[in-house]
């Protein structure tokens, strides 16, 4: 994955390593690299940040040996990318669920995002992840708008042997979520996962419905799921959902098929919310906790 982004960074390191580290020499290289980043779905503010920071760090540095210069460039790039990917609020999901369990209360996670991002499948993957960590779950079928959505959630639930709390289509999503939380409390279930209707971020009425669900159930965590393959649209969606609803973290889906990789760099920087997991395949086990250091090593190797 991210072959094009990795190739772009490799090319940059090679060019800068062979260049005297002066502003006049670095400028044309970094200008070209900025376009390479943009072509690989890196948002312009992020591309600007990477290039400006690298120029600031390298300009005027005097190193004669090529190997030492290459190490200098790679080390500075690593530091810059980590700064972009890391936020003030790193979420340890298992730790937070454990804290709620000690209070004998369910941990409530609300999932938002538009149709087609793999949101419902991602919820099933989170069920599997939590099961592997010895936590019980119940699902809220709060997507009461899209035909077939509840059946889709129920099919995943059947395969994973967990329960879905549902109402009829057209019912109040907030009521479904509220009932699911009460069910979890009554049965000692550790985690409630709320599936909401996928909606375009520009549909204000449906956005208001999400705001209502959040206000009624007061989730511990709001997770925005987004398809990494849609590039800069992922950044726009993340910005608008965060502005309208307030998200706490992101899950990037279909990362295994993403040859560009720019949305992985951009979403965190733009929202200042961490990436919690990445989807890396089709099975329920194909959900990987996002590790910024591992990600940076991968794209710089």
C-alpha positions as CSV (number, residue, x, y, z in Angstrom):
1,X,0.0,0.0,0.0
2,X,0.9,3.7,-0.5
3,X,3.4,2.8,-3.3
4,X,3.1,6.2,-4.9
5,X,3.6,8.1,-1.7
6,X,6.6,6.0,-0.7
7,X,8.1,6.5,-4.2
8,X,7.6,10.3,-3.9
9,X,9.4,10.5,-0.5
10,X,12.2,8.2,-1.8
11,X,12.7,10.5,-4.8
12,X,12.8,13.6,-2.5
13,X,15.4,12.1,-0.2
14,X,17.6,11.2,-3.2
15,X,17.4,14.7,-4.7
16,X,18.0,16.5,-1.5
17,X,20.9,14.3,-0.6
18,X,22.7,15.1,-3.8
19,X,22.1,18.9,-3.4
20,X,23.9,21.5,-1.4
21,X,21.6,22.4,1.4
22,X,20.9,26.1,0.5
23,X,17.5,27.7,0.1
24,X,18.1,28.5,-3.6
25,X,18.8,24.8,-4.2
26,X,16.1,23.4,-2.1
27,X,13.3,25.6,-3.3
28,X,12.8,24.1,-6.8
29,X,13.1,20.5,-5.4
30,X,10.5,21.2,-2.7
31,X,8.1,23.0,-5.1
32,X,8.1,19.9,-7.3
33,X,7.7,17.6,-4.3
34,X,4.7,19.7,-3.2
35,X,3.0,18.8,-6.4
36,X,3.9,15.1,-6.0
37,X,2.2,15.2,-2.6
38,X,-0.9,16.9,-4.0
39,X,-1.1,14.3,-6.8
40,X,-1.1,11.6,-4.0
41,X,-4.1,13.1,-2.2
42,X,-2.1,15.0,0.4
43,X,-4.1,18.1,1.3
44,X,-2.4,21.4,0.3
45,X,-2.1,22.7,3.9
46,X,-0.3,19.4,4.8
47,X,2.0,19.5,1.7
48,X,2.9,23.2,2.5
49,X,3.6,22.2,6.1
50,X,5.9,19.3,5.1
51,X,7.9,21.3,2.6
52,X,8.2,24.6,4.6
53,X,9.3,22.7,7.7
54,X,11.9,20.7,5.8
55,X,13.3,23.8,4.1
56,X,13.5,25.5,7.5
57,X,15.3,22.6,9.1
58,X,17.8,21.8,6.3
59,X,18.6,25.2,4.8
60,X,22.2,26.3,5.6
61,X,23.2,22.9,7.1
62,X,26.7,21.9,6.0
63,X,27.3,18.2,5.8
64,X,29.9,16.8,3.4
65,X,29.4,13.0,3.5
66,X,26.4,11.9,1.4
67,X,25.5,9.1,3.8
68,X,25.3,11.6,6.7
69,X,23.2,14.0,4.5
70,X,20.8,11.2,3.6
71,X,20.4,10.3,7.3
72,X,19.8,14.0,8.2
73,X,17.1,14.3,5.5
74,X,15.3,11.1,6.6
75,X,15.5,11.9,10.3
76,X,14.0,15.4,9.7
77,X,11.3,14.0,7.5
78,X,10.4,11.4,10.1
79,X,10.1,14.1,12.8
80,X,7.9,16.3,10.6
81,X,5.6,13.5,9.6
82,X,5.2,12.3,13.2
83,X,4.3,15.8,14.2
84,X,1.6,15.9,11.5
85,X,0.2,12.5,12.5
86,X,0.2,12.8,16.3
87,X,-2.4,14.7,18.2
88,X,-2.6,15.9,21.8
89,X,-5.3,13.3,22.4
90,X,-4.1,9.8,21.8
91,X,-6.9,7.3,22.5
92,X,-6.3,4.0,24.1
93,X,-9.6,2.4,23.5
94,X,-9.1,-0.7,25.6
95,X,-8.0,1.4,28.6
96,X,-11.1,3.7,28.3
97,X,-13.5,0.7,28.0
98,X,-11.8,-0.8,31.1
99,X,-12.4,2.4,33.1
100,X,-16.1,2.3,32.3
101,X,-16.4,-1.4,33.1
102,X,-14.9,-0.7,36.5
103,X,-17.9,1.7,37.0
104,X,-20.3,-1.0,35.8
105,X,-21.3,1.1,32.8
106,X,-21.2,0.4,29.1
107,X,-18.8,2.3,26.9
108,X,-20.8,3.9,24.1
109,X,-19.3,4.4,20.6
110,X,-21.2,6.2,17.9
111,X,-20.1,5.6,14.3
112,X,-20.7,8.3,11.6
113,X,-19.8,8.7,7.9
114,X,-21.4,8.6,4.5
115,X,-22.7,5.5,2.7
116,X,-20.1,3.4,0.9
117,X,-17.3,3.9,3.3
118,X,-17.5,0.4,4.9
119,X,-18.9,1.8,8.1
120,X,-21.2,-1.2,9.0
121,X,-18.4,-3.7,8.1
122,X,-16.0,-1.6,10.2
123,X,-18.4,-1.9,13.2
124,X,-18.3,-5.7,12.8
125,X,-14.5,-5.6,12.7
126,X,-14.5,-3.5,15.9
127,X,-16.7,-6.2,17.5
128,X,-14.1,-8.8,16.6
129,X,-11.3,-6.6,18.0
130,X,-13.1,-6.1,21.3
131,X,-14.0,-9.8,21.5
132,X,-10.3,-10.6,21.2
133,X,-9.7,-8.3,24.1
134,X,-12.4,-10.0,26.2
135,X,-15.1,-7.3,25.9
136,X,-18.8,-8.0,25.2
137,X,-20.7,-5.9,22.7
138,X,-24.2,-5.1,21.5
139,X,-25.1,-3.2,18.3
140,X,-27.7,-0.4,17.8
141,X,-29.4,-0.5,14.4
142,X,-29.9,3.2,14.4
143,X,-29.6,3.6,10.6
144,X,-33.4,3.6,10.2
145,X,-33.3,5.4,6.8
146,X,-31.5,3.2,4.3
147,X,-33.4,0.1,3.1
148,X,-31.5,-3.0,4.0
149,X,-29.2,-1.4,6.5
150,X,-30.6,-3.2,9.6
151,X,-30.5,-6.5,7.8
152,X,-26.9,-5.9,6.8
153,X,-26.0,-5.2,10.4
154,X,-27.9,-8.2,11.6
155,X,-26.0,-10.5,9.2
156,X,-22.7,-9.3,10.6
157,X,-24.1,-9.8,14.1
158,X,-25.3,-13.3,13.3
159,X,-21.8,-14.3,12.0
160,X,-20.2,-12.8,15.2
161,X,-22.9,-14.1,17.6
162,X,-23.8,-10.6,19.0
163,X,-27.2,-9.0,19.3
164,X,-28.7,-6.1,17.4
165,X,-31.3,-3.8,19.1
166,X,-33.6,-2.4,16.4
167,X,-36.9,-0.6,15.7
168,X,-38.7,-0.3,12.4
169,X,-37.5,1.7,9.5
170,X,-38.4,5.3,9.9
171,X,-38.1,5.1,13.7
172,X,-36.2,7.7,15.7
173,X,-32.5,6.7,15.6
174,X,-31.9,8.4,19.0
175,X,-34.6,6.1,20.5
176,X,-32.9,3.0,19.1
177,X,-29.5,4.1,20.5
178,X,-31.1,4.9,23.9
179,X,-32.8,1.5,24.1
180,X,-29.5,-0.3,23.2
181,X,-27.7,1.5,26.0
182,X,-30.4,0.5,28.5
183,X,-30.2,-3.1,27.2
184,X,-26.4,-3.1,27.8
185,X,-26.9,-1.8,31.3
186,X,-29.5,-4.4,32.1
187,X,-27.4,-7.3,30.8
188,X,-23.9,-6.2,31.9
189,X,-22.6,-5.7,28.3
190,X,-19.3,-3.8,28.1
191,X,-19.6,-1.8,24.8
192,X,-22.5,-0.4,22.8
193,X,-21.7,0.2,19.1
194,X,-24.2,2.6,17.3
195,X,-24.6,2.3,13.6
196,X,-26.0,5.5,12.2
197,X,-27.4,6.4,8.7
198,X,-24.7,7.1,6.2
199,X,-25.3,10.6,4.8
200,X,-23.7,13.2,2.6
201,X,-22.0,15.8,4.8
202,X,-23.9,18.5,2.9
203,X,-27.4,17.2,3.9
204,X,-28.1,19.5,6.8
205,X,-31.4,17.8,8.0
206,X,-29.6,14.4,8.3
207,X,-26.6,16.0,10.0
208,X,-29.1,17.5,12.5
209,X,-30.4,14.0,13.1
210,X,-26.9,12.9,14.0
211,X,-26.5,15.8,16.3
212,X,-29.7,14.8,18.1
213,X,-28.5,11.2,18.5
214,X,-25.2,12.5,20.0
215,X,-27.1,14.8,22.4
216,X,-29.5,12.2,23.6
217,X,-27.1,9.3,24.2
218,X,-23.9,11.3,25.0
219,X,-21.5,8.7,23.5
220,X,-18.1,8.2,25.0
221,X,-16.6,8.3,21.6
222,X,-17.7,9.4,18.1
223,X,-15.8,7.7,15.3
224,X,-15.8,9.0,11.8
225,X,-15.3,6.2,9.2
226,X,-13.9,7.3,5.8
227,X,-12.8,5.5,2.7
228,X,-9.1,6.2,2.1
229,X,-9.5,5.7,-1.6
230,X,-11.5,8.9,-2.1
231,X,-8.4,11.1,-1.5
232,X,-9.0,14.7,-0.8
233,X,-12.7,14.1,-0.5
234,X,-11.9,12.2,2.7
235,X,-10.3,15.4,4.2
236,X,-13.4,17.5,3.2
237,X,-15.7,14.9,4.7
238,X,-13.7,14.8,7.9
239,X,-13.7,18.6,8.2
240,X,-17.4,18.9,7.7
241,X,-18.4,16.0,10.0
242,X,-16.1,17.3,12.7
243,X,-17.5,20.8,12.4
244,X,-21.2,19.7,12.4
245,X,-21.1,16.9,15.0
246,X,-17.7,16.9,16.6
247,X,-15.7,13.7,16.1
248,X,-13.2,12.1,18.4
249,X,-11.3,9.8,16.1
250,X,-11.2,8.4,12.6
251,X,-11.1,4.9,11.1
252,X,-9.7,4.8,7.6
253,X,-11.1,1.9,5.5
254,X,-9.7,0.2,2.4
255,X,-6.2,1.2,3.3
256,X,-4.8,-2.0,1.8
257,X,-6.0,-0.9,-1.7
258,X,-4.7,2.7,-1.4
259,X,-1.6,3.2,-3.6
260,X,-1.5,6.9,-2.9
261,X,-1.8,7.3,0.9
262,X,-2.4,11.0,1.1
263,X,-5.6,10.9,3.1
264,X,-3.8,9.0,5.9
265,X,-1.5,11.9,6.3
266,X,-4.1,14.6,5.9
267,X,-7.2,13.6,7.9
268,X,-5.4,13.9,11.3
269,X,-3.7,17.2,10.5
270,X,-6.9,18.8,9.3
271,X,-9.2,17.6,12.2
272,X,-6.6,17.3,14.9
273,X,-8.3,14.0,15.8
274,X,-6.3,10.7,15.9
275,X,-6.7,7.8,13.5
276,X,-7.8,5.0,15.7
277,X,-7.7,2.0,13.3
278,X,-7.1,1.3,9.6
279,X,-9.0,-1.3,7.6
280,X,-6.5,-3.6,5.8
281,X,-8.6,-6.3,4.3
282,X,-12.0,-8.1,3.9
283,X,-12.1,-10.3,7.0
284,X,-13.3,-9.3,10.5
285,X,-9.7,-9.6,11.7
286,X,-8.5,-7.1,9.2
287,X,-8.5,-4.1,11.5
288,X,-5.2,-2.7,12.7
289,X,-4.7,-0.1,15.4
290,X,-3.0,2.9,13.8
291,X,0.6,3.5,14.8
292,X,2.0,6.8,13.6
293,X,5.6,5.6,14.0
294,X,5.0,2.4,12.1
295,X,3.2,4.4,9.3
296,X,6.1,6.8,9.0
297,X,8.7,4.1,8.9
298,X,6.7,2.3,6.1
299,X,6.5,5.3,3.8
300,X,10.1,6.4,4.4
301,X,11.7,3.0,3.9
